[in-house]
Amino acid sequence: MMNMQNMMKQAQKLQKQMEQKQAELSASRFVGKSAQDLVVVTFTGDKKLVDISYAEAVVDPEDIETLQDMTTQAINDAIAQIDEATQKTLGAFAGKLPF
């Protein structure tokens, strides 16, 4: 059985590694797109919106609903990518815990 001091050292090492991975993830950029790439959004890994762009074809004052739907679609696409990357990056630490 592992002694408590070794467990603490291993836990501290994993914590530092996890903090580093979280920082790398936060610095990453994720691009979400709507159908036909008419709306494109960019988020950081900590889910902060940093850019949104609209193709001219989707900007129609007579059809605001389509623009809203495509914006929502692009945002949800980016957030799903962030969630997947977070699970893949940080989920790996769950199996390494010493207890």
N, C-alpha and C positions, 0 to 999 in steps of 0.2 A: 504494500500500500504506500502511496506517495505521501511524504510528510507535508505538513502544513506550509512550511517555508518554501518548499519547491512548488507547491500549488500556487502560492501567492506570487512567486517570481514568474511562473508561467502565465498567470492571469494578467499581471502587469505588462508582460511582453505582448500578449494578445491585445490588450487594451491599446497600446501604442500603435500596433499594426492596424487595428480597426480605425483609430483616429486618423491615421495616414490615409487609409482607403476612403474614409468619409470625406476628407479634404480633397482628394483626387476626384472623387465623384462630384463634389460640389463645384469644382472648377471645370468639369466637363460640360459640353454643350449638347443639347438634344433638340433635334429639328422635327417638328410635327407638321404634317401636311394634310390638306383636305383632298377630296377627289380632284384629279387633274392638276394638282399642285396650285390651285387658284388662291389658296390662303396658306401661307407658310409662317410658322411661329418658331421662335428659338427660346429655349429655357436653359437655365443652369441646372446642374444636378440637384440643387436644393430647391427646385421648383419655383424659381424666380423668372418671370417673363422678361426677356431682354430685347426681343425684336418681334415685330409682326409685319408681314407684308401682304398686300393684296394685288392680284393680277388685275389689270384694267378691265378685263372681261367680266369680272364678278362684281364690280362696282356699278350698281344700277339703282338709282334713287327710287325707282318704281318697284324694286324687289329687295327690300331690306332683309326679309326673312331668309333668303338664300345666303346672303352674306353672313348673317348671324349663325345659321346652321353650319356653314363651312368653317367659320371661325371656331365654333364649338368643337367640330370634328378635328381640326388641326390641333387645338389645345389638348383634347383628350388623347390624341395620338402621341403627342410629346410626353404627357404625363405617364401614359402606359409604358413608354420606353424608359423613363426615369425609374418607375417602380420595378420594372424587370431588371434593370442594371443594378439597382439597389439590392434587390433580393439576391441576385447572382454574386455581387461583390461582398455584401455583408452577411448574407446567409451562410456563407462558407465558414464563418467564424463560430457558428453555433455548435458544430461538431468538434471544434477544437478546445472547447472549454474544459478545464481540468477537473470539473466536479459534476 
